Amino acid sequence: MNKITILWADDEIDLLKPSIMFLENKGYQVIPVTNGKDAIDRVGQKGIDVVFLDESMPGLTGLETLSRIKELDYHVPVVMITKNEEENLMEDAIGSQIADYLIKPVKPQQILSTLKKLIDNERLISEKTTSSYQQEFQKLFMTIQDNLDYRQWVELYRKLIYWEIELDRSESAMKEVYNTQKEEANREFNKFVIKNYKTWINSEPGKDAPIMSHTLLKSKLVPLLKEDKPTFLIVIDNLRFDQWKSIQPLVMDNFRVEEEDAFFAILPTATQYSRNAIFAGMTPLEISKKFPDMWKNDDEEGGKNMYEADFLKDFLDRTFHDSVKHQYIKITNHRDGSLLENNISNYLNNKLTVIVYNFVDMLSHARTEMEVLKELASDEAAYRSLSVSWFDHSPLQNALRKLAGKDVNILLATDHGTVRVQDPSRCIGDRETTTNIRYKTGKNLNYEDKDVFAVREPEAIGLPKSRLSSTYIFAKENKYLVYPNNYNHFANYYKNTFQHGGISLEEIIVPVVRLSPK
């Protein structure tokens, strides 16, 4: 391993010889210079790992030298060393992106501690994360095997997400072990859902049933509408819980998280079912009976989510005696997003503004079609990173910033999540069988029993059927349903893509978050 090279610039460098010798005895290479110009020249020759920079040198000041160093090598960490503790000086230095600062007189152990933090930070974090996860592994394993209720499954999933993000950040060698543990959790979660789903869909949220798509607004939105302030419901399509945790730091620049909860997306975990159920406050079966002209089955022509605004109005009319002044806005492209950003202040006149943002859904679907996105979102970590990048530069984030400081309620939610599919399963159907690769409905389905949850009486789980003999099948865990025709081609084409419609922790347990402006 090559020695770490330190450039130390100080006009009193001779007085620092004891500290330099201390560092050299610890295995570091130290290059001493006495002024800013020499420091800049040496950085320009490359090969410097860290710069220690005196703030008050004759000629170029420390801040001037810092600026020139960053022009030559933006990424080299610079530690400012100063006698001056004035606040404005520190703000200038930090604003110029120093890595750290120390106050003279500096002890050798302080220097060593700073180096450890800057140079060995990633290695130390990785080692600590690996060690901590190893200690937690057995606890998680035992929890997965317990007879958990739905609340405990939510908490277990939160813990799994925490460790997934931590292991990704530290590039820990334990990631493969984690993946195996998460697969085991999904196997047990599938058993849990299949055992309890019929009870949940026919129950009110409480002890025996989680909040689900069709009970979300009643449970989370209606109490906010009883307060005397504007309320914004933002539904980001296809937002997994780990994606929310990744964008949360950006949201918290301007908002406090008053409540972070989860609800269970209904089956199929697909937009036409889950989002219609959210806005109607009814199961798909109930919607199809009350609004037969508005509900479209999978095999019928026409848009499947064209009447969300109508369903929302009906829900509000049923829930409140007085009409609720509200507005429904759907964002499907950047132009729509820009209009939202420009007009967001106008919506403060509404009691309720509902914003459906389709970007994440478009991203996941486009990913299966575009090779560039396949490269950009090759796994969960990359998928999260891409979502963060989108959100940080999105009109939605800009619109939220304009609401910062306003006296409003904000409820952030989604309709369902997605899972990265990896295990193809053969499925045969007739011409009327639906094309979704995580669920199918039809009358002549042939499938691998072990890979799916089959429902031959859809009404029992709140789903309509288009034919008397219609059956629904939902892919388990990370399975995906592929027809035998040209099987290998489509198995390879969809492998490792993000899909939804079936049963997994990622698709079903999704976030609902209440925010308040700071």
C-alpha positions as CSV (number, residue, x, y, z in Angstrom):
1,M,0.0,0.0,0.0
2,N,1.4,3.4,-1.0
3,K,2.0,6.0,1.8
4,I,-0.5,8.7,2.2
5,T,1.1,12.0,1.1
6,I,0.4,15.2,3.1
7,L,1.2,18.6,1.9
8,W,1.6,21.0,4.9
9,A,1.8,24.7,4.1
10,D,2.8,27.0,7.0
11,D,5.1,30.0,7.2
12,E,6.4,28.6,10.5
13,I,6.9,25.1,9.3
14,D,10.2,24.7,11.3
15,L,8.1,24.9,14.5
16,L,6.1,21.9,13.3
17,K,8.9,19.5,12.9
18,P,7.9,17.4,16.0
19,S,4.4,17.0,14.5
20,I,5.8,16.1,11.1
21,M,8.2,13.5,12.6
22,F,5.2,12.1,14.5
23,L,3.3,11.6,11.3
24,E,6.2,10.1,9.5
25,N,6.7,7.6,12.3
26,K,3.0,6.7,11.8
27,G,3.7,5.9,8.1
28,Y,2.7,9.1,6.4
29,Q,4.8,11.1,3.9
30,V,4.8,14.8,4.7
31,I,5.9,17.5,2.1
32,P,6.5,20.9,4.0
33,V,6.2,24.2,2.2
34,T,6.2,27.8,3.7
35,N,3.8,29.7,1.5
36,G,0.7,29.6,-0.6
37,K,2.5,29.8,-4.0
38,D,4.6,26.7,-3.3
39,A,1.6,24.9,-2.1
40,I,-0.3,25.6,-5.3
41,D,2.7,24.5,-7.4
42,R,3.0,21.2,-5.5
43,V,-0.7,20.4,-5.8
44,G,-0.4,21.0,-9.5
45,Q,2.1,18.2,-9.7
46,K,-0.6,15.8,-8.4
47,G,0.0,13.0,-6.0
48,I,-1.2,14.9,-2.9
49,D,-3.8,13.1,-0.7
50,V,-4.4,15.7,2.0
51,V,-3.5,19.4,2.4
52,F,-2.9,21.1,5.8
53,L,-3.1,24.8,5.1
54,D,-2.3,27.7,7.5
55,E,-4.9,30.4,7.3
56,S,-2.5,33.4,7.9
57,M,0.6,33.2,5.7
58,P,2.4,36.2,4.2
59,G,1.6,36.7,0.5
60,L,-1.3,34.6,-0.5
61,T,-3.7,34.1,2.4
62,G,-5.0,30.6,3.4
63,L,-8.4,31.3,1.8
64,E,-6.8,32.6,-1.4
65,T,-4.6,29.6,-1.6
66,L,-7.5,27.3,-0.9
67,S,-9.4,28.8,-3.8
68,R,-6.5,28.2,-6.2
69,I,-6.0,24.6,-4.9
70,K,-9.6,23.8,-5.5
71,E,-9.3,25.0,-9.1
72,L,-6.4,22.6,-9.6
73,D,-7.8,19.6,-7.7
74,Y,-11.4,20.0,-6.6
75,H,-11.5,16.7,-4.7
76,V,-8.3,16.9,-2.6
77,P,-9.3,17.4,1.0
78,V,-8.0,20.6,2.6
79,V,-7.8,21.1,6.4
80,M,-7.5,24.8,7.4
81,I,-5.3,25.5,10.5
82,T,-5.9,28.9,12.1
83,K,-5.2,31.0,15.2
84,N,-8.4,32.9,14.4
85,E,-11.7,31.6,15.7
86,E,-13.8,34.4,14.1
87,E,-17.2,33.1,12.9
88,N,-17.0,34.8,9.5
89,L,-13.6,33.3,8.8
90,M,-14.9,29.8,9.5
91,E,-18.0,30.4,7.4
92,D,-15.8,31.6,4.5
93,A,-13.6,28.5,4.9
94,I,-16.5,26.1,5.2
95,G,-18.2,27.8,2.2
96,S,-15.1,27.2,0.2
97,Q,-15.5,23.5,1.0
98,I,-12.7,22.7,3.4
99,A,-12.8,19.2,4.7
100,D,-12.1,20.2,8.3
101,Y,-10.4,22.9,10.4
102,L,-8.2,23.0,13.5
103,I,-7.3,25.7,15.9
104,K,-3.7,26.4,16.9
105,P,-1.8,25.2,18.8
106,V,-2.5,21.8,17.2
107,K,-1.5,18.6,19.0
108,P,-0.1,15.7,16.9
109,Q,-3.0,13.5,18.1
110,Q,-5.5,16.0,16.7
111,I,-3.7,15.8,13.3
112,L,-3.8,12.0,13.4
113,S,-7.5,12.0,14.3
114,T,-8.3,14.3,11.4
115,L,-6.3,12.1,9.0
116,K,-8.1,9.0,10.2
117,K,-11.4,10.7,9.6
118,L,-10.5,11.9,6.1
119,I,-8.4,9.1,4.7
120,D,-9.6,6.0,6.6
121,N,-13.2,7.1,6.9
122,E,-14.7,4.8,4.3
123,R,-12.7,1.8,5.6
124,L,-13.6,2.4,9.2
125,I,-17.2,2.9,8.4
126,S,-17.3,-0.3,6.3
127,E,-15.6,-2.3,9.1
128,K,-18.0,-0.8,11.7
129,T,-21.1,-1.4,9.6
130,T,-20.0,-5.0,8.8
131,S,-19.4,-5.7,12.5
132,S,-22.8,-4.1,13.5
133,Y,-24.7,-6.0,10.9
134,Q,-23.0,-9.3,11.9
135,Q,-24.3,-8.7,15.4
136,E,-27.8,-7.8,14.2
137,F,-28.0,-10.7,11.7
138,Q,-29.0,-13.4,14.2
139,K,-31.7,-11.1,15.8
140,L,-33.2,-10.4,12.3
141,F,-33.1,-14.1,11.4
142,M,-34.9,-15.0,14.6
143,T,-37.5,-12.2,14.0
144,I,-38.2,-13.4,10.5
145,Q,-39.0,-16.9,11.8
146,D,-41.4,-15.5,14.5
147,N,-45.2,-15.4,14.0
148,L,-45.2,-11.7,13.2
149,D,-48.3,-9.4,13.0
150,Y,-48.6,-6.7,10.3
151,R,-47.1,-4.0,12.6
152,Q,-44.1,-6.2,13.3
153,W,-43.6,-6.9,9.6
154,V,-43.5,-3.1,9.0
155,E,-40.9,-2.7,11.7
156,L,-38.8,-5.6,10.4
157,Y,-38.9,-4.1,6.9
158,R,-37.8,-0.8,8.2
159,K,-34.8,-2.5,9.8
160,L,-34.0,-4.4,6.6
161,I,-34.1,-1.1,4.6
162,Y,-31.8,0.6,7.2
163,W,-29.2,-2.2,6.8
164,E,-29.5,-2.3,3.1
165,I,-28.8,1.4,2.8
166,E,-26.0,1.3,5.4
167,L,-24.3,-1.7,3.7
168,D,-24.5,0.0,0.3
169,R,-23.0,3.2,1.7
170,S,-20.1,1.4,3.2
171,E,-19.6,-1.1,0.3
172,S,-19.6,-3.8,2.9
173,A,-18.7,-7.4,2.0
174,M,-21.8,-8.5,3.9
175,K,-24.1,-7.3,1.1
176,E,-24.5,-10.9,-0.3
177,V,-25.4,-12.2,3.2
178,Y,-27.9,-9.4,3.5
179,N,-29.5,-10.2,0.1
180,T,-29.9,-13.8,1.3
181,Q,-31.6,-12.7,4.5
182,K,-33.9,-10.3,2.6
183,E,-34.9,-13.2,0.3
184,E,-35.8,-15.3,3.3
185,A,-37.8,-12.4,4.7
186,N,-39.8,-12.1,1.5
187,R,-40.5,-15.9,1.5
188,E,-42.0,-15.6,5.0
189,F,-43.8,-12.3,4.1
190,N,-45.5,-14.0,1.1
191,K,-46.9,-16.7,3.4
192,F,-48.1,-14.1,5.8
193,V,-49.9,-12.1,3.1
194,I,-51.5,-15.2,1.5
195,K,-52.7,-16.3,4.9
196,N,-54.3,-13.0,6.0
197,Y,-55.1,-11.1,2.9
198,K,-58.8,-12.1,2.6
199,T,-59.4,-11.0,6.3
200,W,-57.6,-7.6,5.7
201,I,-59.4,-6.6,2.6
202,N,-62.8,-7.1,4.3
203,S,-61.9,-5.4,7.6
204,E,-61.4,-1.9,8.9
205,P,-57.9,-0.9,9.8
206,G,-57.0,-1.7,13.4
207,K,-55.8,-4.6,15.4
208,D,-56.4,-7.3,12.8
209,A,-55.9,-5.3,9.6
210,P,-53.4,-2.7,8.3
211,I,-54.3,0.5,6.6
212,M,-54.6,-0.5,2.9
213,S,-55.1,1.4,-0.3
214,H,-58.8,1.7,0.0
215,T,-58.7,2.8,3.6
216,L,-55.7,5.2,3.3
217,L,-57.6,8.5,2.8
218,K,-60.1,7.7,5.6
219,S,-57.3,6.9,8.0
220,K,-54.7,9.6,7.1
221,L,-56.2,12.4,5.0
222,V,-59.7,12.9,6.6
223,P,-58.2,13.9,10.0
224,L,-56.0,16.6,8.3
225,L,-59.0,18.0,6.4
226,K,-60.7,18.7,9.7
227,E,-58.0,21.2,10.6
228,D,-58.3,24.8,9.5
229,K,-55.4,24.9,7.0
230,P,-54.8,23.9,3.4
231,T,-53.8,20.3,2.9
232,F,-51.7,18.9,0.1
233,L,-51.8,15.2,-0.8
234,I,-48.8,14.2,-2.9
235,V,-48.9,10.7,-4.4
236,I,-45.6,9.8,-6.1
237,D,-46.3,6.8,-8.3
238,N,-44.3,3.7,-7.6
239,L,-42.3,5.0,-4.6
240,R,-40.7,2.2,-2.6
241,F,-40.0,2.7,1.1
242,D,-36.2,2.7,0.6
243,Q,-36.6,5.4,-2.1
244,W,-38.5,7.5,0.4
245,K,-35.7,7.0,3.0
246,S,-33.2,8.1,0.3
247,I,-35.0,11.4,-0.6
248,Q,-36.0,12.1,3.0
249,P,-32.8,14.2,3.8
250,L,-33.7,16.5,0.8
251,V,-37.3,16.9,2.0
252,M,-36.1,17.7,5.6
253,D,-34.2,20.7,4.4
254,N,-37.5,22.5,4.5
255,F,-39.9,20.2,6.3
256,R,-40.3,18.3,9.6
257,V,-41.5,14.7,9.5
258,E,-44.4,14.7,11.9
259,E,-45.3,11.1,11.2
260,E,-43.8,8.3,9.1
261,D,-46.1,5.4,8.7
262,A,-46.7,2.6,6.2
263,F,-49.8,1.2,4.5
264,F,-50.3,-2.0,2.5
265,A,-50.9,-1.7,-1.2
266,I,-53.8,-3.9,-2.4
267,L,-53.3,-6.7,-4.9
268,P,-52.6,-6.5,-7.7
269,T,-49.9,-4.0,-6.7
270,A,-50.6,-2.1,-9.9
271,T,-51.7,1.5,-10.5
272,Q,-55.1,0.8,-12.0
273,Y,-56.1,-1.1,-8.9
274,S,-54.2,0.5,-6.0
275,R,-54.5,4.2,-7.0
276,N,-58.2,3.9,-8.0
277,A,-58.8,2.3,-4.6
278,I,-57.0,5.1,-2.8
279,F,-59.1,7.9,-4.3
280,A,-62.4,6.1,-4.3
281,G,-61.9,4.8,-0.7
282,M,-63.3,1.5,-2.0
283,T,-62.0,-1.9,-3.2
284,P,-61.9,-2.4,-7.0
285,L,-64.9,-4.7,-6.7
286,E,-66.9,-1.9,-5.0
287,I,-65.8,0.6,-7.6
288,S,-66.8,-1.6,-10.5
289,K,-70.3,-2.0,-9.0
290,K,-70.9,1.6,-8.2
291,F,-69.2,3.0,-11.3
292,P,-69.6,0.3,-14.0
293,D,-68.9,2.9,-16.8
294,M,-65.7,4.2,-15.1
295,W,-64.1,0.9,-14.1
296,K,-62.1,-0.9,-16.8
297,N,-60.9,-4.4,-16.4
298,D,-57.5,-5.5,-17.6
299,D,-58.8,-6.9,-20.9
300,E,-61.0,-3.9,-21.7
301,E,-59.9,-1.0,-24.0
302,G,-59.5,2.5,-22.6
303,G,-57.5,4.3,-19.9
304,K,-57.5,2.5,-16.5
305,N,-56.9,5.6,-14.4
306,M,-59.0,8.2,-16.2
307,Y,-61.5,8.8,-13.4
308,E,-59.4,9.3,-10.3
309,A,-60.7,12.9,-9.9
310,D,-64.3,11.6,-10.1
311,F,-63.6,9.0,-7.5
312,L,-61.9,11.5,-5.2
313,K,-64.9,13.9,-5.5
314,D,-67.3,11.1,-4.6
315,F,-65.2,10.1,-1.6
316,L,-65.2,13.7,-0.3
317,D,-68.9,14.1,-0.9
318,R,-69.6,10.8,1.0
319,T,-67.3,11.8,3.9
320,F,-68.2,15.4,4.4
321,H,-71.7,17.0,4.5
322,D,-70.3,20.3,3.1
323,S,-68.5,20.3,-0.2
324,V,-64.7,20.4,0.1
325,K,-62.9,22.9,-2.2
326,H,-60.3,20.7,-3.8
327,Q,-58.3,20.3,-7.0
328,Y,-56.8,17.2,-8.6
329,I,-53.6,17.6,-10.6
330,K,-51.8,14.8,-12.5
331,I,-48.2,15.3,-13.6
332,T,-47.1,13.1,-16.5
333,N,-44.3,15.1,-18.1
334,H,-41.8,17.9,-17.3
335,R,-44.2,20.6,-18.8
336,D,-46.9,19.6,-16.3
337,G,-44.3,19.7,-13.5
338,S,-43.2,23.2,-14.5
339,L,-46.8,24.4,-14.4
340,L,-47.2,22.9,-10.9
341,E,-44.0,24.7,-9.7
342,N,-45.2,28.0,-11.1
343,N,-48.7,27.7,-9.7
344,I,-48.2,26.0,-6.4
345,S,-49.0,29.2,-4.4
346,N,-52.4,29.5,-6.1
347,Y,-53.4,26.2,-4.6
348,L,-53.2,27.6,-1.1
349,N,-56.8,28.8,-1.7
350,N,-58.0,25.1,-1.8
351,K,-58.9,23.1,1.2
352,L,-57.3,20.1,-0.5
353,T,-54.9,19.9,-3.4
354,V,-54.1,16.4,-4.7
355,I,-51.0,16.0,-6.8
356,V,-50.3,12.7,-8.6
357,Y,-46.7,12.6,-9.8
358,N,-46.0,9.9,-12.3
359,F,-42.3,10.2,-12.7
360,V,-41.1,7.2,-10.7
361,D,-43.6,5.0,-12.4
362,M,-42.4,6.1,-15.9
363,L,-38.9,5.5,-14.8
364,S,-39.5,1.9,-13.7
365,H,-41.4,1.1,-16.9
366,A,-39.0,2.9,-19.2
367,R,-36.2,1.0,-17.6
368,T,-37.3,-2.2,-19.2
369,E,-37.3,-0.6,-22.6
370,M,-34.2,1.7,-22.6
371,E,-30.7,0.3,-22.5
372,V,-29.4,3.5,-21.0
373,L,-31.7,3.3,-18.0
374,K,-30.8,-0.4,-17.6
375,E,-27.3,0.8,-17.0
376,L,-28.3,3.6,-14.8
377,A,-30.6,1.6,-12.6
378,S,-28.9,-1.8,-12.5
379,D,-29.7,-2.6,-8.9
380,E,-31.5,-1.2,-5.8
381,A,-28.7,1.1,-4.9
382,A,-28.6,2.6,-8.4
383,Y,-32.4,2.8,-8.5
384,R,-32.4,4.8,-5.2
385,S,-29.6,7.0,-6.5
386,L,-31.5,7.8,-9.7
387,S,-34.6,8.6,-7.7
388,V,-32.7,11.0,-5.5
389,S,-31.1,12.7,-8.5
390,W,-34.6,13.1,-10.1
391,F,-36.2,14.4,-7.0
392,D,-33.5,16.9,-6.1
393,H,-33.8,18.5,-9.6
394,S,-37.5,18.0,-10.1
395,P,-40.3,20.7,-10.3
396,L,-41.9,18.8,-7.4
397,Q,-38.9,19.6,-5.1
398,N,-39.0,23.2,-6.3
399,A,-42.8,23.4,-5.6
400,L,-42.3,22.0,-2.1
401,R,-39.7,24.6,-1.4
402,K,-42.3,27.3,-2.2
403,L,-44.5,25.8,0.4
404,A,-41.8,25.9,3.1
405,G,-42.8,28.3,5.8
406,K,-46.5,28.2,4.9
407,D,-49.1,27.0,7.3
408,V,-50.1,23.8,5.5
409,N,-50.5,20.1,6.0
410,I,-48.6,17.9,3.6
411,L,-49.3,14.1,3.2
412,L,-46.8,12.3,1.0
413,A,-47.7,8.8,-0.2
414,T,-47.6,6.4,-3.1
415,D,-49.8,3.7,-4.6
416,H,-47.4,0.7,-4.6
417,G,-43.7,-0.2,-4.8
418,T,-41.7,-2.3,-7.2
419,V,-39.4,-5.4,-6.9
420,R,-36.3,-6.3,-8.9
421,V,-37.4,-9.6,-10.6
422,Q,-34.8,-12.3,-10.9
423,D,-36.5,-15.7,-11.1
424,P,-38.6,-16.4,-14.2
425,S,-41.6,-18.7,-14.0
426,R,-43.5,-20.3,-16.9
427,C,-47.1,-19.3,-17.4
428,I,-49.6,-20.2,-20.2
429,G,-52.8,-18.3,-21.0
430,D,-55.2,-17.6,-23.8
431,R,-55.4,-14.5,-25.9
432,E,-57.4,-12.7,-23.3
433,T,-54.8,-13.2,-20.5
434,T,-53.3,-9.9,-19.3
435,T,-49.6,-9.1,-20.1
436,N,-48.3,-7.9,-16.8
437,I,-45.4,-10.1,-15.7
438,R,-46.1,-9.9,-11.9
439,Y,-49.8,-10.8,-12.1
440,K,-52.2,-12.2,-14.6
441,T,-55.9,-12.6,-14.9
442,G,-57.7,-14.9,-17.3
443,K,-59.9,-17.9,-17.6
444,N,-57.4,-20.6,-18.9
445,L,-54.2,-20.0,-16.9
446,N,-51.6,-22.7,-16.5
447,Y,-48.8,-21.9,-14.0
448,E,-46.3,-23.2,-11.5
449,D,-48.3,-23.5,-8.2
450,K,-45.3,-22.9,-6.0
451,D,-44.5,-19.6,-7.7
452,V,-47.8,-17.8,-7.4
453,F,-50.8,-17.0,-5.2
454,A,-53.8,-18.1,-7.2
455,V,-57.3,-16.6,-6.5
456,R,-60.2,-18.4,-8.2
457,E,-62.8,-16.3,-6.4
458,P,-61.6,-12.7,-6.9
459,E,-64.7,-11.2,-5.2
460,A,-63.4,-12.7,-2.0
461,I,-60.4,-10.3,-2.1
462,G,-62.3,-7.3,-3.4
463,L,-61.5,-7.7,-7.1
464,P,-63.9,-7.8,-10.0
465,K,-63.7,-10.5,-12.7
466,S,-64.3,-9.9,-16.4
467,R,-65.3,-13.5,-17.0
468,L,-67.3,-16.0,-14.9
469,S,-64.2,-18.3,-14.7
470,S,-61.6,-15.5,-14.3
471,T,-58.7,-16.3,-12.0
472,Y,-56.0,-14.0,-10.7
473,I,-52.5,-15.1,-10.1
474,F,-49.8,-13.0,-8.3
475,A,-46.1,-13.7,-8.6
476,K,-44.4,-14.4,-5.3
477,E,-41.1,-12.8,-4.0
478,N,-38.9,-12.0,-7.0
479,K,-40.6,-14.2,-9.6
480,Y,-41.8,-13.0,-12.9
481,L,-44.3,-14.7,-15.3
482,V,-43.0,-15.6,-18.8
483,Y,-44.8,-17.4,-21.6
484,P,-43.2,-20.5,-23.1
485,N,-43.0,-18.9,-26.6
486,N,-39.6,-17.4,-27.0
487,Y,-39.1,-18.1,-23.3
488,N,-35.3,-17.5,-23.0
489,H,-35.5,-14.2,-24.8
490,F,-38.1,-12.7,-22.5
491,A,-36.7,-14.3,-19.4
492,N,-33.4,-12.5,-20.1
493,Y,-35.0,-9.3,-21.3
494,Y,-37.0,-8.8,-18.0
495,K,-34.4,-10.2,-15.6
496,N,-33.2,-7.7,-13.0
497,T,-35.8,-5.1,-14.1
498,F,-38.1,-3.4,-11.6
499,Q,-41.7,-4.6,-11.8
500,H,-44.9,-4.5,-9.8
501,G,-48.2,-6.3,-9.4
502,G,-47.2,-9.2,-7.2
503,I,-46.4,-9.9,-3.6
504,S,-43.2,-8.7,-2.0
505,L,-42.2,-6.5,0.9
506,E,-41.0,-3.9,-1.6
507,E,-44.4,-3.8,-3.5
508,I,-46.8,-4.0,-0.6
509,I,-45.4,-2.1,2.4
510,V,-45.2,1.5,1.2
511,P,-44.7,4.9,2.9
512,V,-47.3,7.5,4.0
513,V,-45.6,10.5,5.6
514,R,-47.0,13.6,7.2
515,L,-44.9,16.7,6.8
516,S,-45.0,20.2,8.2
517,P,-43.0,23.2,7.0
518,K,-40.2,24.3,9.3
